């Protein structure tokens, strides 16, 4: 048996070499279909499926709070973490962490890196031992303890030259002396999936580095995420119930329905990649359709070759080869095509996946995803190869089982009465139907992108520039930070071409930011339901700089300092909620224990996402609510490149060592927020174009085969006086019928597909008439264009030569 299979493989290889052009087309077509599937799977595996490189990741869970009105809350205060750690130690080991950006420096180098501020037991709970050094101890988490750090393998090799004597060495972190107590293993890059941490510091240093040490013990200051490693035999439900009972009084803020919940954390904290789930699942479906189209195309080509080989196959069957033996031969030939195509697809797919940069939901920093040819990706490729081999080899193999050797030998050619190309026509219908689905999907997502960009055209401006400043990188305290802001704005407004300058904690269309969550009747004016609103610290001229109109009242002024009573500007949405009859300006607003005087009313703006309904927003003067990380925003009358250098000079004039980073125009900032929408629209449009090309190639092959089969018929028609235009119309009509059947089948599939993606659309219905009308027109036009070349060639057949050849 093995000898026979080996002989079949060698024969299959000779067949591929005998027709190199056809073999190359089938392999490339299949490699394209397989490659896009492997690329998407590699990204999904790295972002959503890969487990953390730690022992027993299935025992690790993320802990969060939940209320019926407020939903999930993933942040805890440090005192609440201590309570959870101490009261839950019988069921689980609990650790805490938060992420931030710090500046690290040696005598001759400086780098801005991601830091994880962790409890001292963080590495022990995860089961990760430092590659060098003892790591953290319990005393490192005490108040007033010296600043210590564990650095990543990458930072150890780059910033610290890979020195084995690094333990005990002092470096600078945000301008403060820090002692290195460990180097993390090379494979470990932190708990947040898609984000590479380069240094780990203890949680007690989080606020001191911002010069706000008093915030650590504030029970209402929620900033920590919690992880728990469950003890053997403890279920998630048992742990959640026990922690709810133990912490309800401390964590509920008066809500008796508050409870602790847990979810798997074996793949890490998915806060950065969670939004990738829906687009990646959609892309998985789309590339699967592309693979079906490619497989149908290759099956068509192999079926055509099997028709041409019918005399050979008939002779072999007459000499004693059974139908099963011949079917096995054709399946092995298909498997060889699939294997070669898969090898090319794995190499190309992984290269594309590594090159293809995935960014966070805000379109900010690129995600650090480990995309490499691991065993799971290779197994996925092997499984696809097996499925593809069966799919493309089944039709030729089944055709052989219905072969009539006597009929073929008697006729002396490869034309049999079996099928007359009917199976090939149906394979083409499948390609066109699925291509229609992809064209409709591409149209809907492209229209969604256009609609999102048209929401607020005033924000798509290249005359407003923003750049980020982080004063903690230079160790500023609040007093020095306020002085820096004043001097910077003074300098920035003097830069030639600057019309207005301001500072803002966050800009419009920025996920995250600061928000206030209050239970019912915790405000004045009071409301009977829990309230949430965004809080945006800004400096004077902010509204003029970013183009948000002030409807009533005044802007913040330099006189609105921390020494005076707090003031605020609210947006229209917030006025409608608390003062539905209007007239909010001049009134006071109480939120919890804080009381503000409303001095202005601003137009609504999209603050989290362009898709959102405008949220309630309260602006506070930066002089009254200090933040060490802000955006410098300027409006200019000159091109960006002529102003940015002046801005950098302005920052250097105040502090020569402070970096100005993430420089972008407001238009670029808004475009970043549309990252996933652009990504989805462009990828699906590209895949739809690929599907159309494959379908066109399939149609060309079918028509060419039909023309070859009907050479005698066409010759006779021409000999009897048929016009060449009539022959052309006849062949085009045949393709048009296939296209119409494909449109009919595809429309039904597209209806289901459109309903599935309707929640991801914006400003366009899943039954959008423009898209539904244009897509069939595009498909039919491509089909007729692919038909025209072989059909026109048929009209130039010499009638006498065709009849004589027959």
C-alpha positions in Angstrom: 0.0 0.0 0.0 2.8 2.4 0.9 4.6 1.5 -2.3 1.5 2.4 -4.3 1.0 5.7 -2.5 4.6 6.6 -3.1 4.2 5.8 -6.8 1.1 7.9 -6.9 2.9 10.8 -5.3 5.8 10.6 -7.8 3.3 10.4 -10.7 1.4 13.4 -9.3 4.6 15.4 -9.1 5.3 14.6 -12.8 1.8 15.7 -13.7 2.4 19.1 -12.0 5.8 19.5 -13.8 4.2 18.5 -17.1 1.8 21.6 -17.0 3.8 24.2 -15.1 1.5 27.1 -16.0 -1.6 25.4 -14.8 0.2 24.1 -11.7 1.5 27.5 -10.8 -2.0 29.1 -11.2 -3.6 26.4 -8.9 -0.9 26.7 -6.3 -0.8 30.5 -6.2 -4.7 30.7 -6.1 -4.8 28.2 -3.2 -1.9 29.9 -1.4 -3.8 33.2 -1.5 -6.9 31.7 0.0 -4.9 29.8 2.6 -2.5 32.6 3.3 -5.2 35.2 4.3 -6.7 32.6 6.7 -3.4 31.8 8.3 -2.6 35.5 8.7 -5.8 36.3 10.4 -5.6 33.2 12.6 -2.0 34.0 13.6 -3.1 37.5 14.7 -6.2 36.1 16.6 -4.1 33.4 18.2 -1.5 36.0 19.4 -4.2 38.5 20.6 -7.0 36.4 21.9 -6.1 32.7 22.2 -2.5 32.5 23.5 -2.1 31.7 27.2 0.3 33.6 29.4 3.8 31.9 29.7 3.1 31.0 33.4 2.3 27.8 35.3 -1.4 26.7 35.4 -2.8 29.8 33.6 -6.3 28.3 33.9 -6.3 28.9 37.7 -5.7 32.7 37.2 -8.8 34.9 37.2 -9.4 38.7 37.0 -11.5 40.1 39.8 -14.0 42.9 39.3 -17.0 44.5 40.9 -20.5 44.7 39.5 -23.7 46.6 40.2 -27.1 46.3 38.4 -27.0 50.0 37.4 -23.3 50.6 36.9 -22.3 47.3 35.3 -18.7 46.1 35.5 -16.0 48.0 37.4 -12.4 46.8 37.1 -10.7 49.3 39.4 -10.2 49.0 43.1 -8.6 51.2 45.7 -5.4 50.1 47.5 -7.2 49.7 50.9 -9.9 47.5 49.2 -7.2 45.4 47.6 -5.6 44.8 51.0 -8.9 43.8 52.4 -9.5 41.4 49.5 -5.9 39.9 49.8 -6.3 39.3 53.6 -9.8 38.0 53.6 -9.5 35.8 50.5 -6.1 34.1 51.3 -7.8 30.8 52.2 -9.3 30.5 48.7 -6.8 32.3 46.5 -3.6 34.4 46.4 -4.6 37.9 45.2 -2.3 40.5 43.6 -2.8 44.0 42.3 -1.3 46.0 39.4 -1.7 49.2 37.5 0.1 50.4 34.4 1.8 53.7 33.6 4.6 55.4 31.7 7.9 56.2 33.4 11.2 57.7 32.2 14.3 55.5 32.9 17.8 56.8 32.7 21.4 55.7 33.2 24.4 58.0 33.1 24.4 58.2 29.3 21.0 56.8 28.2 17.3 57.6 28.7 14.2 55.8 27.6 10.4 56.2 28.1 8.9 52.8 29.0 5.7 51.1 30.1 5.7 50.3 33.8 3.5 47.9 35.8 3.1 49.1 39.4 2.4 45.8 41.3 2.0 44.5 44.8 5.1 42.7 46.1 3.5 39.3 45.6 2.8 39.8 41.9 5.5 37.5 40.5 4.9 34.9 43.2 1.1 34.8 42.4 1.8 34.5 38.7 4.4 31.8 39.3 7.2 33.7 37.5 10.7 33.7 39.0 13.1 36.5 38.0 15.9 35.3 35.7 18.3 37.4 37.9 18.0 38.7 41.4 15.7 38.0 44.3 12.8 40.2 43.1 10.4 42.0 45.4 10.0 41.3 49.1 7.1 42.2 51.4 9.0 45.2 52.9 9.3 46.8 49.4 5.5 47.6 49.6 5.7 49.4 52.9 5.2 53.2 53.0 8.5 55.1 52.7 10.3 52.0 51.4 13.2 52.8 48.9 12.3 52.7 45.2 13.2 49.3 43.7 12.5 47.8 40.3 12.5 44.6 38.3 13.5 45.2 34.6 12.5 43.3 31.5 15.0 41.2 29.6 14.8 43.7 26.7 15.6 46.7 28.9 18.4 44.7 30.7 20.0 44.0 27.3 19.6 47.5 25.8 19.7 50.1 28.6 21.8 48.1 30.9 24.1 46.3 28.4 23.1 42.8 29.6 25.4 43.0 32.6 25.2 40.1 35.1 26.2 42.5 37.9 23.1 44.6 37.4 21.5 43.6 40.7 21.9 46.3 43.2 22.7 48.9 40.6 21.0 52.3 40.8 19.2 53.9 37.9 16.9 56.9 37.6 13.1 56.5 37.4 11.3 59.7 36.8 14.2 61.6 38.3 14.4 59.5 41.4 17.1 57.0 42.4 15.9 53.3 42.0 17.7 50.1 42.8 17.4 47.1 40.5 16.4 43.9 42.4 15.6 41.6 39.5 15.5 40.9 35.7 12.3 39.3 34.4 12.5 36.1 32.2 12.8 36.8 28.4 9.4 35.3 27.6 7.5 37.4 30.2 6.4 40.9 29.2 3.7 41.7 31.7 0.0 40.9 32.3 -1.6 43.2 29.8 -2.0 41.3 26.4 -0.5 43.4 23.6 1.5 45.7 25.8 5.1 45.0 26.6 6.1 46.1 30.1 9.7 46.9 30.6 9.9 47.7 34.3 7.9 46.6 37.4 7.7 48.9 40.5 5.8 48.4 43.7 2.3 49.9 44.1 3.4 52.2 47.0 5.5 54.2 44.5 2.6 54.9 42.1 1.5 58.2 43.7 4.8 59.3 45.2 6.2 59.4 41.6 3.4 61.8 40.8 4.1 63.6 44.1 0.7 62.7 45.5 1.6 60.2 48.2 -1.5 60.8 50.2 -3.7 59.2 47.5 -2.5 55.7 48.2 -4.8 55.2 51.3 -7.8 56.9 49.8 -10.5 54.2 49.8 -12.6 56.0 47.1 -9.6 56.3 44.7 -10.0 53.3 42.4 -7.0 52.6 40.2 -5.8 49.1 40.7 -6.7 45.9 38.8 -6.8 42.6 40.8 -5.8 39.1 39.8 -6.3 35.9 41.9 -4.8 32.5 41.6 -7.4 30.1 42.9 -6.4 27.3 45.3 -6.9 23.7 44.0 -10.5 22.6 44.5 -11.9 26.2 44.7 -14.3 27.1 41.9 -14.7 30.6 40.5 -18.3 30.7 41.8 -17.2 29.8 45.4 -14.5 32.4 45.3 -16.7 35.2 44.0 -19.5 34.4 46.5 -17.0 34.4 49.4 -15.4 37.7 48.3 -18.7 39.4 47.8 -19.8 38.5 51.3 -16.4 39.6 52.8 -16.1 42.9 50.9 -19.7 44.1 50.3 -19.6 46.7 53.0 -16.2 48.1 51.9 -16.7 48.1 48.1 -20.4 48.7 47.6 -20.6 52.5 48.2 -24.0 51.9 49.7 -25.4 49.7 46.9 -26.7 46.4 48.5 -26.6 44.7 45.1 -22.8 45.2 44.7 -21.0 41.9 44.1 -17.6 40.5 43.1 -17.3 38.7 39.8 -14.4 36.9 38.2 -13.4 35.9 34.7 -10.5 33.9 33.2 -7.2 35.7 33.1 -5.2 32.8 31.7 -4.7 34.9 28.5 -3.8 38.0 30.5 -5.6 41.3 31.0 -7.4 41.8 27.7 -8.3 45.5 28.1 -6.2 46.5 25.0 -7.3 43.5 22.8 -10.9 43.0 23.9 -12.1 45.2 21.1 -10.3 43.1 18.6 -12.6 40.1 19.1 -15.5 41.3 17.0 -13.4 42.6 14.0 -11.2 39.5 14.0 -14.2 37.1 14.1 -15.7 39.1 11.2 -12.4 38.8 9.3 -12.2 35.1 10.1 -15.6 34.7 8.4 -14.5 36.8 5.4 -11.3 35.0 4.8 -13.1 31.7 5.1 -15.3 32.9 2.2 -12.2 33.8 0.2 -10.8 30.3 0.8 -14.0 28.7 -0.4 -13.8 30.9 -3.5 -10.2 30.0 -4.1 -10.9 26.3 -3.5 -13.8 26.4 -6.0 -11.5 28.1 -8.5 -8.8 25.4 -8.1 -11.4 22.6 -8.2 -12.6 24.1 -11.5 -9.1 24.1 -12.9 -8.4 20.5 -11.7 -11.7 19.4 -13.0 -10.9 20.9 -16.4 -7.5 19.0 -16.4 -9.3 15.8 -15.5 -11.6 16.3 -18.5 -8.6 16.7 -20.7 -7.1 13.5 -19.3 -10.1 11.3 -19.8 -8.6 9.3 -22.6 -5.6 8.5 -20.4 -7.8 7.7 -17.4 -10.2 5.6 -19.6 -7.2 3.5 -21.0 -5.9 2.9 -17.5 -9.3 1.8 -16.3 -9.6 -0.5 -19.3 -6.2 -2.1 -18.4 -7.5 -3.0 -14.9 -7.2 0.1 -12.8 -10.3 0.5 -10.6 -12.3 3.7 -10.3 -11.2 3.9 -6.6 -7.6 3.6 -7.7 -7.9 6.5 -10.2 -9.9 8.6 -7.7 -7.1 8.1 -5.2 -4.6 9.3 -7.8 -6.5 12.5 -8.4 -7.0 13.1 -4.7 -3.2 12.7 -4.2 -2.6 15.2 -6.9 -5.0 17.6 -5.2 -3.2 17.0 -1.9 0.2 17.8 -3.4 -1.2 21.1 -4.7 -2.7 21.8 -1.3 0.6 20.9 0.6 2.7 23.1 -1.7 0.1 25.9 -1.5 0.0 25.6 2.3 3.8 25.8 2.7 3.8 29.0 0.7 0.7 30.2 2.5 2.2 29.7 6.0 5.4 31.6 5.0 3.4 34.4 3.4 0.7 34.5 6.0 3.0 34.9 8.9 5.1 37.5 7.1 1.9 39.5 6.4 0.7 39.0 10.0 4.0 40.3 11.4 4.1 43.2 9.0 0.4 44.0 9.6 0.4 46.4 12.5 -2.5 46.2 15.0 -3.1 49.2 17.1 -5.1 49.9 20.2 -8.8 51.0 20.0 -7.7 54.6 20.1 -5.3 54.1 17.2 -2.5 54.8 19.6 0.6 52.6 20.2 1.0 49.5 18.1 0.1 46.3 20.1 3.1 44.1 20.9 1.8 40.7 19.7 4.0 37.6 19.5 3.3 36.4 16.0 5.5 33.5 15.1 5.3 30.0 13.5 4.3 28.2 16.7 2.8 24.7 16.8 -0.8 26.0 17.0 -0.5 28.0 13.8 1.2 25.2 12.0 -1.5 22.7 13.1 -4.1 25.2 11.8 -2.3 25.4 8.5 -2.1 21.5 8.3 -5.8 21.2 9.0 -6.6 23.8 6.3 -4.4 21.9 3.9 -6.3 18.6 4.6 -9.7 20.3 4.1 -8.5 22.1 1.0 -7.1 18.9 -0.5 -10.4 17.1 0.0 -12.4 20.1 -1.4 -10.4 20.6 -4.6 -9.8 16.9 -5.2 -13.3 15.6 -4.6 -15.0 16.8 -7.8 -12.4 15.3 -10.2 -12.3 12.1 -8.2 -16.1 11.7 -8.3 -16.1 12.5 -12.0 -13.7 9.6 -12.6 -16.1 7.2 -10.8 -18.7 8.0 -13.5 -16.3 7.7 -16.4 -17.4 5.3 -19.2 -14.1 4.0 -20.7 -15.8 2.5 -23.8 -17.5 5.8 -24.6 -14.3 7.8 -24.3 -12.2 5.4 -26.3 -14.9 5.1 -29.0 -15.1 8.9 -29.4 -11.3 9.2 -29.3 -11.3 12.5 -27.3 -11.9 13.7 -23.7 -15.5 14.8 -24.2 -17.9 12.6 -22.4 -21.6 13.0 -21.9 -20.9 13.3 -18.2 -21.8 16.7 -17.0 -20.9 18.8 -20.1 -19.3 21.3 -17.7 -22.4 21.5 -15.4 -20.4 20.9 -12.3 -17.9 23.6 -13.3 -20.7 26.0 -13.9 -22.0 25.4 -10.4 -18.6 25.9 -8.9 -18.5 29.3 -10.7 -21.9 30.2 -9.3 -20.6 29.5 -5.8 -17.6 31.8 -6.4 -19.9 34.6 -7.7 -22.4 34.2 -4.9 -19.7 34.5 -2.2 -18.0 37.3 -4.0 -21.3 39.2 -4.0 -21.5 38.8 -0.2 -18.0 40.2 0.2 -18.7 43.1 -2.2 -21.9 44.0 -0.2 -20.0 43.8 3.1 -17.2 46.0 1.7 -19.7 48.5 0.5 -21.5 48.7 3.9 -18.3 49.2 5.9 -16.9 51.8 3.4 -20.2 53.8 3.7 -19.9 53.4 7.5 -16.5 54.9 7.4 -17.7 57.8 5.3 -20.6 58.5 7.7 -18.3 58.5 10.7 -16.0 61.0 9.1 -18.9 63.3 8.3 -20.2 63.6 11.9 -18.1 66.7 12.8 -16.1 68.0 9.8 -14.9 70.9 11.9 -12.7 68.5 13.9 -11.0 67.1 10.7 -8.6 70.1 10.7 -4.9 70.2 10.1 -4.7 73.6 11.7 -5.0 72.3 15.3 -2.0 70.5 16.6 -1.8 68.4 19.8 1.2 66.9 21.6 1.5 65.1 24.9 3.6 66.1 27.9 4.2 63.9 31.0 5.7 65.9 33.9 6.3 62.8 36.0 9.1 61.9 33.6 11.1 64.8 35.1 9.9 64.4 38.7 7.7 67.6 38.9 5.6 68.1 42.0 2.3 70.0 41.8 3.7 73.4 42.5 6.5 73.2 39.9 4.1 71.6 37.5 1.7 74.6 37.7 4.6 77.0 37.1 5.7 74.9 34.1 2.3 75.0 32.5 2.0 78.8 32.9 5.4 79.4 31.4 4.8 76.9 28.6 1.6 78.5 27.5 3.2 81.9 27.6 6.0 80.6 25.3 3.7 78.6 23.0 1.5 81.7 22.3 4.6 83.6 21.2 5.5 81.0 18.5 4.9 82.5 15.1 1.7 81.3 13.5 0.1 80.3 16.7 -3.4 81.8 17.0 -4.5 80.1 20.3 -2.9 77.7 22.8 -4.3 75.6 25.7 -3.8 72.5 27.7 -6.2 69.6 28.1 -6.1 66.3 30.1 -7.8 64.5 27.2 -9.0 65.6 23.7 -12.4 64.9 22.1 -12.8 61.4 20.6 -10.4 59.8 23.2 -11.4 56.5 24.9 -10.7 56.5 28.6 -10.2 59.8 30.4 -11.6 60.8 33.7 -15.2 60.2 34.8 -17.4 60.7 37.9 -19.7 57.9 39.0 -22.3 58.8 41.6 -25.2 56.9 43.1 -28.7 58.3 43.1 -29.3 61.5 45.1 -25.6 62.2 45.4 -25.9 65.4 43.3 -27.5 68.7 43.7 -29.8 69.2 41.7 -30.6 65.6 42.8 -31.6 62.7 40.5 -33.1 59.4 41.4 -30.8 57.2 39.4 -27.0 56.6 39.4 -25.2 59.3 37.3 -22.0 59.1 35.3 -20.3 62.1 33.5 -16.9 62.8 32.0 -14.6 65.2 33.8 -12.1 67.1 31.5 -9.5 69.4 33.1 -8.5 72.2 30.6 -6.8 75.6 30.7 -8.1 78.9 29.3 -8.7 79.1 25.5 -9.3 75.4 25.2 -12.8 75.8 23.5 -11.5 78.3 21.0 -8.4 76.2 20.2 -10.3 72.9 19.5 -13.4 74.6 18.0 -16.0 73.7 20.6 -18.4 76.7 20.8 -19.4 78.2 24.0 -23.1 78.8 23.9 -23.5 80.8 27.1 -21.3 82.2 29.8 -17.5 82.6 29.8 -14.4 80.6 29.3 -12.0 79.8 32.1 -9.6 82.7 33.0 -6.2 82.9 34.6 -8.0 84.1 37.8 -9.7 80.7 38.2 -7.0 79.4 40.6 -6.9 76.8 43.3 -7.2 79.6 45.9 -10.8 80.4 44.7 -14.0 78.5 44.8 -14.2 75.7 42.1 -15.9 76.6 38.8 -17.0 74.5 35.9 -18.3 74.6 32.4 -20.8 71.9 31.4 -22.1 70.7 28.0 -25.6 70.9 26.7 -26.3 67.3 27.5 -25.5 67.9 31.2 -27.7 71.0 31.3 -30.6 69.0 29.8 -30.2 66.4 32.6 -30.0 68.7 35.6 -31.6 71.9 34.3 -34.0 70.8 31.6 -35.6 74.3 31.3 -32.1 75.8 30.8 -30.3 78.6 32.7 -27.5 76.5 34.2 -24.9 79.3 34.0 -24.6 81.0 37.3 -26.0 78.1 39.3 -24.1 75.8 41.6 -23.7 72.0 41.1 -22.8 69.5 43.8 -21.2 66.2 43.0 -20.6 64.1 46.1 -18.8 66.5 48.4 -17.6 68.9 45.7 -19.5 72.1 44.9 -19.0 74.0 41.7 -20.3 77.3 40.2 -21.3 76.9 36.5 -19.7 79.7 34.5 -20.2 78.5 31.0 -22.2 76.2 28.7 -20.4 74.4 25.8 -21.7 72.6 22.7 -21.9 68.8 22.9 -18.8 67.0 21.6 -18.1 63.3 21.0 -15.6 62.6 23.8 -15.2 58.8 23.9 -16.1 57.8 20.3 -17.7 59.2 17.2 -20.3 56.4 17.5 -21.5 57.4 20.9 -24.5 59.5 21.8 -23.0 62.7 23.3 -22.3 62.1 27.0 -22.6 64.5 29.9 -19.3 66.4 30.2 -18.0 68.8 32.9 -14.9 70.8 32.2 -12.8 72.0 35.1 -9.9 74.5 35.1 -6.6 72.8 35.1 -5.4 75.4 37.7 -7.9 73.9 40.1 -7.5 70.2 39.4 -3.9 69.5 38.7 -2.9 66.6 36.3 0.8 65.8 35.5 0.0 64.4 32.0 -1.7 66.8 29.6 -2.0 67.6 25.9 -0.6 70.9 24.6 -3.1 72.1 22.0 -2.5 75.0 19.6 -4.4 76.4 16.7 -2.2 77.7 13.9 -2.6 79.7 10.7 0.5 78.2 9.2 1.2 74.6 8.0 2.0 72.1 10.7 5.7 71.5 9.8 6.4 75.3 10.2 5.0 75.4 13.7 6.1 72.1 15.4 9.7 73.1 15.5 8.7 76.3 17.3 6.7 74.3 19.8 9.6 72.0 20.6 11.8 75.1 21.1 9.1 76.5 23.5 9.2 73.3 25.6 13.0 73.2 25.6 13.1 76.8 26.7 11.1 75.9 29.8 12.7 72.5 30.4 15.4 71.2 28.0 15.0 67.6 29.2 11.3 67.2 28.9 10.2 65.3 25.7 7.3 66.4 23.6 5.8 63.3 22.1 2.7 62.0 20.2 2.6 65.1 18.0 -0.5 65.0 15.7 -3.0 67.3 14.1 -6.6 67.1 15.3 -7.5 65.5 12.0 -4.9 62.8 12.6 -6.2 62.4 16.2 -9.8 61.8 14.9 -8.5 59.4 12.2 -6.8 57.4 14.9 -10.1 56.9 16.7 -11.4 55.4 13.4 -8.6 52.9 13.3 -10.7 49.8 13.6 -13.3 51.2 11.1 -10.6 52.0 8.6 -8.9 48.6 9.1 -12.1 46.7 8.7 -13.3 48.6 5.7 -10.0 48.4 3.9 -9.4 44.7 4.6 -12.8 43.6 3.6 -12.6 45.8 0.5 -9.2 44.2 -0.4 -10.5 40.7 0.2 -13.6 41.5 -1.9 -11.3 42.7 -4.7 -9.3 39.4 -4.4 -12.6 37.4 -4.5 -13.6 39.3 -7.7 -10.2 38.5 -9.3 -10.5 34.8 -8.4 -14.1 34.7 -9.6 -13.1 36.4 -12.9 -10.3 33.9 -13.3 -12.8 31.1 -12.7 -15.3 32.5 -15.2 -12.5 32.9 -17.8 -11.6 29.2 -17.3 -15.2 28.0 -17.6 -15.8 30.0 -20.7 -12.5 29.0 -22.3 -13.4 25.4 -21.6 -16.9 25.8 -23.0 -15.5 27.4 -26.1 -13.0 24.6 -26.6 -15.8 22.0 -26.2 -18.1 23.9 -28.6 -15.5 24.6 -31.3 -17.4 22.4 -33.8 -20.8 23.9 -33.0 -19.5 27.4 -33.3 -17.8 26.5 -36.6 -21.0 25.1 -38.0 -23.0 28.1 -36.9 -20.5 30.4 -38.6 -20.5 28.2 -41.7 -24.3 28.4 -41.9 -24.2 32.2 -41.8 -24.5 33.1 -38.2 -23.1 36.6 -37.4 -20.1 36.8 -35.2 -21.9 39.3 -33.0 -24.7 36.8 -32.4 -22.1 34.2 -31.4 -20.6 36.7 -28.9 -24.0 37.5 -27.5 -24.8 33.8 -27.1 -21.6 33.2 -25.1 -22.1 36.4 -23.0 -25.7 35.4 -22.3 -24.5 32.0 -20.9 -22.2 33.9 -18.5 -25.0 36.4 -17.6 -27.2 33.4 -16.7 -24.5 32.1 -14.3 -24.0 35.6 -12.9 -27.8 36.0 -12.3 -27.9 32.7 -10.5 -24.9 33.7 -8.4 -26.6 37.0 -7.6 -29.8 35.2 -6.5 -27.9 32.8 -4.3 -25.5 35.4 -3.0 -28.4 37.8 -2.1 -29.8 35.2 0.3 -26.5 34.6 2.0 -25.8 38.4 2.1 -29.1 39.0 3.9 -28.0 36.7 6.7 -24.4 38.2 6.7 -25.8 41.8 6.8 -28.0 41.1 9.8 -25.0 39.7 11.6 -22.9 42.9 11.0 -25.7 45.4 11.5 -24.5 46.4 15.0 -21.1 47.3 13.6 -22.5 49.7 11.0 -23.1 53.4 11.5 -25.5 55.7 9.6 -26.3 52.9 7.0 -28.8 50.1 7.1 -27.9 46.5 6.5 -30.5 46.7 3.6 -28.9 49.8 2.2 -30.4 50.2 -1.3 -27.4 51.9 -2.8 -25.0 49.1 -1.8 -27.5 46.3 -2.7 -28.0 47.8 -6.1 -24.3 48.5 -6.9 -22.9 45.1 -5.8 -24.7 42.9 -8.3 -23.9 45.5 -11.1 -20.2 45.2 -10.2 -20.3 41.4 -10.1 -22.1 41.1 -13.4 -19.7 43.6 -15.0 -16.7 41.6 -13.8 -18.3 38.4 -15.1 -19.0 39.8 -18.5 -15.5 41.3 -18.7 -14.0 37.9 -17.9 -16.1 36.3 -20.6 -15.4 38.8 -23.3 -11.8 37.7 -24.2 -12.5 34.0 -24.7 -15.9 34.7 -26.3 -14.4 37.2 -28.8 -11.7 34.6 -29.6 -14.4 32.1 -30.4 -16.0 34.5 -33.0 -12.7 34.4 -34.9 -12.7 30.6 -35.4 -12.2 29.6 -39.0 -15.4 27.6 -39.8 -13.8 25.2 -42.3 -10.8 24.5 -40.0 -13.1 23.8 -37.1 -15.3 21.4 -39.0 -12.3 19.7 -40.6 -10.6 19.3 -37.2 -13.7 17.5 -35.9 
